[in-house]
Amino acid sequence: MSAAAKRISRKALVTGGAGFIGSHVVSRLLRDGWSVVVYDDFRTGRRRFLAPHAGDPRLSVVAGDALDARRLHAAMAGADAVFHLQANADVRGGPKNTRVDLDQNTIATWNVLEGLRRRGIGRLVFSSSAVVYGEPDVFPTPEGAVTTQTSLYGASKLACEAMIQAYSSYYGIRAEVFRFVSWIGENYSHGVIYDFFKKLKKDPRRLEILGDGRQRKSYLYVGDGVDGIFTAFRKAGGRMNTFNLGHRDFLDVRELARIVVDEMGLRGVRFEFAGGRRGWPGDAPFVHLDVSKMRALGWTPRTSIEEGVRRTVRFLAASPWLLRRA
């Protein structure tokens, strides 16, 4: 069999493959010659994000909940790798629904791991989060930083990482775990830029901002983030690897709001702040990750945060259907 045929024969299952990040991962896998099964419950995923690949015989879509273990494991049949990107999308909703992070993050990940074990699948990519660091004392924050949990979302993701480590040790599964900052770019469908854009479309004269606007966050353009995932997927050695994926820069929320306003062509917008150091309980006032481990593999983000924000606003402006579905 030729090398090209071997590449085409590879098969991946992508949970959350119709979502913001997942749809970009699906596109990269198809571009690289994989066949892909998307497994998505379409709570936040959009079939429209997969439309560029309509008619591609290498792509199949299974509508299903990651809590439905039987359906999930059936969808894994024949897979060489699983990209587990599905998760609860409402990071700040933990105090109101204390069960959702346990179910949609931790239990769902256990279901995925059981599928890997039962199907004999040896590769896993997992989307964790910078939220696992809570409120660290070291910036930029390295992967080895001590974590103190300040949210159920972060605690559930850290529990996922621990289970992945155990399954990797037990069953020889090679796993890449990525701790993401907030990603931005095309197919962005929820988050602070989405919230700002929607509020400003409703009232272009004022913008309510949670917290005091001094929260400092790092953001990563989705194209750069996906490059990072596949760089580590190809180059990382060993059985279990944990990587930060973030940007060398950061913005405070007020500056982010100014960029959104400017890209929308608005003037004289009045910012109104809810007050407090945090936007919501569990929100870290400063998020900035050390990406030295990824740089050692030859990866670095190429898109500035400002340009990524502007591309996100342009995408939202060109996608009024996305706001109507909110």
Contacts in CASP RR format, 6 or more apart in sequence:
PFRMAT RR
TARGET T0000
AUTHOR 0000-0000-0000
METHOD contacts of the structure
MODEL  1
MSAAAKRISRKALVTGGAGFIGSHVVSRLLRDGWSVVVYDDFRTGRRRFL
APHAGDPRLSVVAGDALDARRLHAAMAGADAVFHLQANADVRGGPKNTRV
DLDQNTIATWNVLEGLRRRGIGRLVFSSSAVVYGEPDVFPTPEGAVTTQT
SLYGASKLACEAMIQAYSSYYGIRAEVFRFVSWIGENYSHGVIYDFFKKL
KKDPRRLEILGDGRQRKSYLYVGDGVDGIFTAFRKAGGRMNTFNLGHRDF
LDVRELARIVVDEMGLRGVRFEFAGGRRGWPGDAPFVHLDVSKMRALGWT
PRTSIEEGVRRTVRFLAASPWLLRRA
1 9 0 8 1.000
7 32 0 8 1.000
7 33 0 8 1.000
7 34 0 8 1.000
8 33 0 8 1.000
8 34 0 8 1.000
8 35 0 8 1.000
8 58 0 8 1.000
9 35 0 8 1.000
10 33 0 8 1.000
10 34 0 8 1.000
10 35 0 8 1.000
10 80 0 8 1.000
10 81 0 8 1.000
11 34 0 8 1.000
11 35 0 8 1.000
11 36 0 8 1.000
11 37 0 8 1.000
11 78 0 8 1.000
11 79 0 8 1.000
11 80 0 8 1.000
11 81 0 8 1.000
12 29 0 8 1.000
12 34 0 8 1.000
12 35 0 8 1.000
12 36 0 8 1.000
12 37 0 8 1.000
12 79 0 8 1.000
12 80 0 8 1.000
12 81 0 8 1.000
12 82 0 8 1.000
12 83 0 8 1.000
13 36 0 8 1.000
13 37 0 8 1.000
13 39 0 8 1.000
13 75 0 8 1.000
13 76 0 8 1.000
13 79 0 8 1.000
13 81 0 8 1.000
13 82 0 8 1.000
13 83 0 8 1.000
14 22 0 8 1.000
14 25 0 8 1.000
14 26 0 8 1.000
14 29 0 8 1.000
14 36 0 8 1.000
14 37 0 8 1.000
14 38 0 8 1.000
14 39 0 8 1.000
14 82 0 8 1.000
14 83 0 8 1.000
14 85 0 8 1.000
15 39 0 8 1.000
15 40 0 8 1.000
15 66 0 8 1.000
15 72 0 8 1.000
15 82 0 8 1.000
15 83 0 8 1.000
15 84 0 8 1.000
15 85 0 8 1.000
15 86 0 8 1.000
15 108 0 8 1.000
15 112 0 8 1.000
16 22 0 8 1.000
16 38 0 8 1.000
16 39 0 8 1.000
16 40 0 8 1.000
16 41 0 8 1.000
16 45 0 8 1.000
16 85 0 8 1.000
16 86 0 8 1.000
17 23 0 8 1.000
17 25 0 8 1.000
17 26 0 8 1.000
17 38 0 8 1.000
17 39 0 8 1.000
17 40 0 8 1.000
17 45 0 8 1.000
17 50 0 8 1.000
17 83 0 8 1.000
17 85 0 8 1.000
17 86 0 8 1.000
18 38 0 8 1.000
18 40 0 8 1.000
18 42 0 8 1.000
18 45 0 8 1.000
18 46 0 8 1.000
18 47 0 8 1.000
18 49 0 8 1.000
18 50 0 8 1.000
18 61 0 8 1.000
19 40 0 8 1.000
19 44 0 8 1.000
19 45 0 8 1.000
19 46 0 8 1.000
19 49 0 8 1.000
19 85 0 8 1.000
19 187 0 8 1.000
19 189 0 8 1.000
20 44 0 8 1.000
20 45 0 8 1.000
20 49 0 8 1.000
20 183 0 8 1.000
20 187 0 8 1.000
20 188 0 8 1.000
20 189 0 8 1.000
20 190 0 8 1.000
20 222 0 8 1.000
21 85 0 8 1.000
21 127 0 8 1.000
21 183 0 8 1.000
21 222 0 8 1.000
21 226 0 8 1.000
22 83 0 8 1.000
22 85 0 8 1.000
23 45 0 8 1.000
23 46 0 8 1.000
23 49 0 8 1.000
23 50 0 8 1.000
23 187 0 8 1.000
24 186 0 8 1.000
24 187 0 8 1.000
24 222 0 8 1.000
24 223 0 8 1.000
24 226 0 8 1.000
25 83 0 8 1.000
25 85 0 8 1.000
25 226 0 8 1.000
25 229 0 8 1.000
26 36 0 8 1.000
26 38 0 8 1.000
26 50 0 8 1.000
26 53 0 8 1.000
26 59 0 8 1.000
27 52 0 8 1.000
27 53 0 8 1.000
28 226 0 8 1.000
28 230 0 8 1.000
29 36 0 8 1.000
29 83 0 8 1.000
30 36 0 8 1.000
30 53 0 8 1.000
30 56 0 8 1.000
30 58 0 8 1.000
30 59 0 8 1.000
32 230 0 8 1.000
33 58 0 8 1.000
34 58 0 8 1.000
35 58 0 8 1.000
35 59 0 8 1.000
36 58 0 8 1.000
36 59 0 8 1.000
36 60 0 8 1.000
37 60 0 8 1.000
37 61 0 8 1.000
37 62 0 8 1.000
37 75 0 8 1.000
37 76 0 8 1.000
37 79 0 8 1.000
38 50 0 8 1.000
38 59 0 8 1.000
38 60 0 8 1.000
38 61 0 8 1.000
38 62 0 8 1.000
39 62 0 8 1.000
39 64 0 8 1.000
39 66 0 8 1.000
39 72 0 8 1.000
39 75 0 8 1.000
39 86 0 8 1.000
40 61 0 8 1.000
40 62 0 8 1.000
40 63 0 8 1.000
40 64 0 8 1.000
40 86 0 8 1.000
41 63 0 8 1.000
41 64 0 8 1.000
41 65 0 8 1.000
41 66 0 8 1.000
41 86 0 8 1.000
42 63 0 8 1.000
43 89 0 8 1.000
44 89 0 8 1.000
44 189 0 8 1.000
44 190 0 8 1.000
45 189 0 8 1.000
46 187 0 8 1.000
46 189 0 8 1.000
46 322 0 8 1.000
46 325 0 8 1.000
47 61 0 8 1.000
48 321 0 8 1.000
49 187 0 8 1.000
50 59 0 8 1.000
50 61 0 8 1.000
53 59 0 8 1.000
62 71 0 8 1.000
62 75 0 8 1.000
64 71 0 8 1.000
64 72 0 8 1.000
65 71 0 8 1.000
66 72 0 8 1.000
66 86 0 8 1.000
66 104 0 8 1.000
66 108 0 8 1.000
66 111 0 8 1.000
66 112 0 8 1.000
67 103 0 8 1.000
67 104 0 8 1.000
67 107 0 8 1.000
67 108 0 8 1.000
67 111 0 8 1.000
69 111 0 8 1.000
69 114 0 8 1.000
69 115 0 8 1.000
72 111 0 8 1.000
72 112 0 8 1.000
72 115 0 8 1.000
73 111 0 8 1.000
73 114 0 8 1.000
73 115 0 8 1.000
73 118 0 8 1.000
73 119 0 8 1.000
76 82 0 8 1.000
76 115 0 8 1.000
76 116 0 8 1.000
76 119 0 8 1.000
76 121 0 8 1.000
77 119 0 8 1.000
78 119 0 8 1.000
78 121 0 8 1.000
79 119 0 8 1.000
79 121 0 8 1.000
80 121 0 8 1.000
80 122 0 8 1.000
80 123 0 8 1.000
81 121 0 8 1.000
81 122 0 8 1.000
81 123 0 8 1.000
81 124 0 8 1.000
81 125 0 8 1.000
82 112 0 8 1.000
82 116 0 8 1.000
82 121 0 8 1.000
82 123 0 8 1.000
82 124 0 8 1.000
82 125 0 8 1.000
83 124 0 8 1.000
83 125 0 8 1.000
84 109 0 8 1.000
84 112 0 8 1.000
84 124 0 8 1.000
84 125 0 8 1.000
84 126 0 8 1.000
84 127 0 8 1.000
85 125 0 8 1.000
85 127 0 8 1.000
86 104 0 8 1.000
86 108 0 8 1.000
87 104 0 8 1.000
87 105 0 8 1.000
87 108 0 8 1.000
87 127 0 8 1.000
87 157 0 8 1.000
88 100 0 8 1.000
88 101 0 8 1.000
88 103 0 8 1.000
88 104 0 8 1.000
88 105 0 8 1.000
88 153 0 8 1.000
88 156 0 8 1.000
89 190 0 8 1.000
90 97 0 8 1.000
90 100 0 8 1.000
91 129 0 8 1.000
91 131 0 8 1.000
91 151 0 8 1.000
91 153 0 8 1.000
92 279 0 8 1.000
92 280 0 8 1.000
92 281 0 8 1.000
92 282 0 8 1.000
92 283 0 8 1.000
93 100 0 8 1.000
93 153 0 8 1.000
93 280 0 8 1.000
94 100 0 8 1.000
94 101 0 8 1.000
94 151 0 8 1.000
94 152 0 8 1.000
94 153 0 8 1.000
95 152 0 8 1.000
95 281 0 8 1.000
98 152 0 8 1.000
101 152 0 8 1.000
101 153 0 8 1.000
101 154 0 8 1.000
101 155 0 8 1.000
101 156 0 8 1.000
102 152 0 8 1.000
102 156 0 8 1.000
105 153 0 8 1.000
105 156 0 8 1.000
105 157 0 8 1.000
105 159 0 8 1.000
105 160 0 8 1.000
106 156 0 8 1.000
106 159 0 8 1.000
106 160 0 8 1.000
106 163 0 8 1.000
109 126 0 8 1.000
109 160 0 8 1.000
109 163 0 8 1.000
109 164 0 8 1.000
110 163 0 8 1.000
112 124 0 8 1.000
113 124 0 8 1.000
113 163 0 8 1.000
113 164 0 8 1.000
113 167 0 8 1.000
113 173 0 8 1.000
115 121 0 8 1.000
116 122 0 8 1.000
116 124 0 8 1.000
116 167 0 8 1.000
116 171 0 8 1.000
116 173 0 8 1.000
117 167 0 8 1.000
117 170 0 8 1.000
117 171 0 8 1.000
117 173 0 8 1.000
120 171 0 8 1.000
121 173 0 8 1.000
122 171 0 8 1.000
122 172 0 8 1.000
122 173 0 8 1.000
122 174 0 8 1.000
123 173 0 8 1.000
123 174 0 8 1.000
123 175 0 8 1.000
124 164 0 8 1.000
124 168 0 8 1.000
124 173 0 8 1.000
124 174 0 8 1.000
124 175 0 8 1.000
124 176 0 8 1.000
125 175 0 8 1.000
125 176 0 8 1.000
125 178 0 8 1.000
125 229 0 8 1.000
125 233 0 8 1.000
126 160 0 8 1.000
126 161 0 8 1.000
126 164 0 8 1.000
126 175 0 8 1.000
126 176 0 8 1.000
126 177 0 8 1.000
126 178 0 8 1.000
127 178 0 8 1.000
127 180 0 8 1.000
128 157 0 8 1.000
128 158 0 8 1.000
128 160 0 8 1.000
128 161 0 8 1.000
128 177 0 8 1.000
128 178 0 8 1.000
128 179 0 8 1.000
128 180 0 8 1.000
128 242 0 8 1.000
129 153 0 8 1.000
129 154 0 8 1.000
129 157 0 8 1.000
129 179 0 8 1.000
129 180 0 8 1.000
130 141 0 8 1.000
130 179 0 8 1.000
130 180 0 8 1.000
130 181 0 8 1.000
130 218 0 8 1.000
130 244 0 8 1.000
130 246 0 8 1.000
130 284 0 8 1.000
130 287 0 8 1.000
130 289 0 8 1.000
131 151 0 8 1.000
131 153 0 8 1.000
131 154 0 8 1.000
131 157 0 8 1.000
131 284 0 8 1.000
132 147 0 8 1.000
132 149 0 8 1.000
132 154 0 8 1.000
132 157 0 8 1.000
132 158 0 8 1.000
132 161 0 8 1.000
132 179 0 8 1.000
133 141 0 8 1.000
133 145 0 8 1.000
133 147 0 8 1.000
133 179 0 8 1.000
133 284 0 8 1.000
134 147 0 8 1.000
134 148 0 8 1.000
134 149 0 8 1.000
134 150 0 8 1.000
134 151 0 8 1.000
134 154 0 8 1.000
134 282 0 8 1.000
134 284 0 8 1.000
135 148 0 8 1.000
135 150 0 8 1.000
135 284 0 8 1.000
135 285 0 8 1.000
135 286 0 8 1.000
136 145 0 8 1.000
136 146 0 8 1.000
136 147 0 8 1.000
136 148 0 8 1.000
137 145 0 8 1.000
138 145 0 8 1.000
139 286 0 8 1.000
139 288 0 8 1.000
140 248 0 8 1.000
140 288 0 8 1.000
140 289 0 8 1.000
140 290 0 8 1.000
140 291 0 8 1.000
141 244 0 8 1.000
141 288 0 8 1.000
141 289 0 8 1.000
141 290 0 8 1.000
142 244 0 8 1.000
142 290 0 8 1.000
142 292 0 8 1.000
143 179 0 8 1.000
143 242 0 8 1.000
143 243 0 8 1.000
143 244 0 8 1.000
143 290 0 8 1.000
143 293 0 8 1.000
147 158 0 8 1.000
149 155 0 8 1.000
149 158 0 8 1.000
150 282 0 8 1.000
150 284 0 8 1.000
151 281 0 8 1.000
151 282 0 8 1.000
151 283 0 8 1.000
161 177 0 8 1.000
161 242 0 8 1.000
164 173 0 8 1.000
164 175 0 8 1.000
164 177 0 8 1.000
164 240 0 8 1.000
165 175 0 8 1.000
165 240 0 8 1.000
167 173 0 8 1.000
167 175 0 8 1.000
168 174 0 8 1.000
168 175 0 8 1.000
168 239 0 8 1.000
168 240 0 8 1.000
169 239 0 8 1.000
169 240 0 8 1.000
172 239 0 8 1.000
173 239 0 8 1.000
174 238 0 8 1.000
174 239 0 8 1.000
174 240 0 8 1.000
175 239 0 8 1.000
175 240 0 8 1.000
175 241 0 8 1.000
176 229 0 8 1.000
176 232 0 8 1.000
176 233 0 8 1.000
176 236 0 8 1.000
176 241 0 8 1.000
176 243 0 8 1.000
177 240 0 8 1.000
177 241 0 8 1.000
177 242 0 8 1.000
177 243 0 8 1.000
178 229 0 8 1.000
178 232 0 8 1.000
178 242 0 8 1.000
178 243 0 8 1.000
178 244 0 8 1.000
178 245 0 8 1.000
179 242 0 8 1.000
179 243 0 8 1.000
179 244 0 8 1.000
179 245 0 8 1.000
179 289 0 8 1.000
180 220 0 8 1.000
180 245 0 8 1.000
180 246 0 8 1.000
181 217 0 8 1.000
181 218 0 8 1.000
181 219 0 8 1.000
181 220 0 8 1.000
181 245 0 8 1.000
181 246 0 8 1.000
181 247 0 8 1.000
181 287 0 8 1.000
181 289 0 8 1.000
182 191 0 8 1.000
182 192 0 8 1.000
182 217 0 8 1.000
182 218 0 8 1.000
182 219 0 8 1.000
182 220 0 8 1.000
182 287 0 8 1.000
183 219 0 8 1.000
183 220 0 8 1.000
183 221 0 8 1.000
183 222 0 8 1.000
183 225 0 8 1.000
184 193 0 8 1.000
184 219 0 8 1.000
184 220 0 8 1.000
184 221 0 8 1.000
184 222 0 8 1.000
184 305 0 8 1.000
184 308 0 8 1.000
184 309 0 8 1.000
184 311 0 8 1.000
184 312 0 8 1.000
185 221 0 8 1.000
185 222 0 8 1.000
185 223 0 8 1.000
185 308 0 8 1.000
185 311 0 8 1.000
185 312 0 8 1.000
185 315 0 8 1.000
186 222 0 8 1.000
186 311 0 8 1.000
186 312 0 8 1.000
186 315 0 8 1.000
187 222 0 8 1.000
187 315 0 8 1.000
188 194 0 8 1.000
188 222 0 8 1.000
188 312 0 8 1.000
188 315 0 8 1.000
188 316 0 8 1.000
189 322 0 8 1.000
192 217 0 8 1.000
192 253 0 8 1.000
192 256 0 8 1.000
193 256 0 8 1.000
193 260 0 8 1.000
193 309 0 8 1.000
193 312 0 8 1.000
193 313 0 8 1.000
193 316 0 8 1.000
194 316 0 8 1.000
196 207 0 8 1.000
196 256 0 8 1.000
196 257 0 8 1.000
196 260 0 8 1.000
197 260 0 8 1.000
197 264 0 8 1.000
197 313 0 8 1.000
197 316 0 8 1.000
197 317 0 8 1.000
197 323 0 8 1.000
198 323 0 8 1.000
198 326 0 8 1.000
199 207 0 8 1.000
199 208 0 8 1.000
200 207 0 8 1.000
200 260 0 8 1.000
200 261 0 8 1.000
200 264 0 8 1.000
200 266 0 8 1.000
200 269 0 8 1.000
201 323 0 8 1.000
204 264 0 8 1.000
204 266 0 8 1.000
204 269 0 8 1.000
205 268 0 8 1.000
205 269 0 8 1.000
205 270 0 8 1.000
206 269 0 8 1.000
206 270 0 8 1.000
206 271 0 8 1.000
206 272 0 8 1.000
207 257 0 8 1.000
207 261 0 8 1.000
207 269 0 8 1.000
207 270 0 8 1.000
207 271 0 8 1.000
207 272 0 8 1.000
208 272 0 8 1.000
208 273 0 8 1.000
208 274 0 8 1.000
209 253 0 8 1.000
209 254 0 8 1.000
209 257 0 8 1.000
209 271 0 8 1.000
209 272 0 8 1.000
209 273 0 8 1.000
209 274 0 8 1.000
210 274 0 8 1.000
210 275 0 8 1.000
210 279 0 8 1.000
210 280 0 8 1.000
210 283 0 8 1.000
211 253 0 8 1.000
211 273 0 8 1.000
211 274 0 8 1.000
211 275 0 8 1.000
211 276 0 8 1.000
211 277 0 8 1.000
211 278 0 8 1.000
211 279 0 8 1.000
212 273 0 8 1.000
212 275 0 8 1.000
212 276 0 8 1.000
212 277 0 8 1.000
213 252 0 8 1.000
213 253 0 8 1.000
213 254 0 8 1.000
213 257 0 8 1.000
213 273 0 8 1.000
213 275 0 8 1.000
214 252 0 8 1.000
214 253 0 8 1.000
214 254 0 8 1.000
214 277 0 8 1.000
214 285 0 8 1.000
215 252 0 8 1.000
215 253 0 8 1.000
215 277 0 8 1.000
215 278 0 8 1.000
215 279 0 8 1.000
215 283 0 8 1.000
215 284 0 8 1.000
215 285 0 8 1.000
215 286 0 8 1.000
216 250 0 8 1.000
216 251 0 8 1.000
216 252 0 8 1.000
216 253 0 8 1.000
216 285 0 8 1.000
216 286 0 8 1.000
216 287 0 8 1.000
216 288 0 8 1.000
217 250 0 8 1.000
217 251 0 8 1.000
217 252 0 8 1.000
217 253 0 8 1.000
217 256 0 8 1.000
217 286 0 8 1.000
217 287 0 8 1.000
218 246 0 8 1.000
218 247 0 8 1.000
218 249 0 8 1.000
218 250 0 8 1.000
218 287 0 8 1.000
218 288 0 8 1.000
218 289 0 8 1.000
218 305 0 8 1.000
219 247 0 8 1.000
219 250 0 8 1.000
219 251 0 8 1.000
219 256 0 8 1.000
219 305 0 8 1.000
219 308 0 8 1.000
219 309 0 8 1.000
220 245 0 8 1.000
220 246 0 8 1.000
220 247 0 8 1.000
220 301 0 8 1.000
221 301 0 8 1.000
221 303 0 8 1.000
221 305 0 8 1.000
221 307 0 8 1.000
221 308 0 8 1.000
221 311 0 8 1.000
223 303 0 8 1.000
224 247 0 8 1.000
224 301 0 8 1.000
224 302 0 8 1.000
224 303 0 8 1.000
225 245 0 8 1.000
225 246 0 8 1.000
225 301 0 8 1.000
227 299 0 8 1.000
228 245 0 8 1.000
228 294 0 8 1.000
228 299 0 8 1.000
229 245 0 8 1.000
231 294 0 8 1.000
231 297 0 8 1.000
231 298 0 8 1.000
231 299 0 8 1.000
232 241 0 8 1.000
232 243 0 8 1.000
232 294 0 8 1.000
232 297 0 8 1.000
232 299 0 8 1.000
235 297 0 8 1.000
235 298 0 8 1.000
236 243 0 8 1.000
236 297 0 8 1.000
243 291 0 8 1.000
243 293 0 8 1.000
243 294 0 8 1.000
244 289 0 8 1.000
244 290 0 8 1.000
244 291 0 8 1.000
244 293 0 8 1.000
244 294 0 8 1.000
245 289 0 8 1.000
245 291 0 8 1.000
245 294 0 8 1.000
246 289 0 8 1.000
246 291 0 8 1.000
246 301 0 8 1.000
247 291 0 8 1.000
247 301 0 8 1.000
247 305 0 8 1.000
248 291 0 8 1.000
248 300 0 8 1.000
248 301 0 8 1.000
249 304 0 8 1.000
249 305 0 8 1.000
250 286 0 8 1.000
250 287 0 8 1.000
250 288 0 8 1.000
250 305 0 8 1.000
251 259 0 8 1.000
251 305 0 8 1.000
251 306 0 8 1.000
251 309 0 8 1.000
254 271 0 8 1.000
256 309 0 8 1.000
257 271 0 8 1.000
259 306 0 8 1.000
259 309 0 8 1.000
259 310 0 8 1.000
259 313 0 8 1.000
260 309 0 8 1.000
260 313 0 8 1.000
261 269 0 8 1.000
263 309 0 8 1.000
263 310 0 8 1.000
263 313 0 8 1.000
263 314 0 8 1.000
264 313 0 8 1.000
264 317 0 8 1.000
277 285 0 8 1.000
278 284 0 8 1.000
278 285 0 8 1.000
291 299 0 8 1.000
291 300 0 8 1.000
294 300 0 8 1.000
303 311 0 8 1.000
316 322 0 8 1.000
316 323 0 8 1.000
END
